[in-house]
């Protein structure tokens, strides 16, 4: 899945200033947040795109999100 970092208008209780979302056009809702390695938001400029292995997930009684397990790593897309 192709994802990108961005700065949301409001964090809505989420941690951090920079968040990650799916890129539009992949059949995944681009408003979902991606749970991923903190390096992706701390070590790269906002707007960087990454290729990750990910799946849709849902917190018990909560919202749907995309999970990109840390162990799978990621690739920076130029």
PyMOL commands that set and color helices and strands:
alter all, ss='L'
color gray80, all
select helices_A, chain A and resi 39-42+70-72
alter helices_A, ss='H'
color red, helices_A
select strands_A, chain A and resi 2-6+19-22+34-35+49-52+55-58+64-67+74-77
alter strands_A, ss='S'
color yellow, strands_A
deselect
rebuild
show_as cartoon
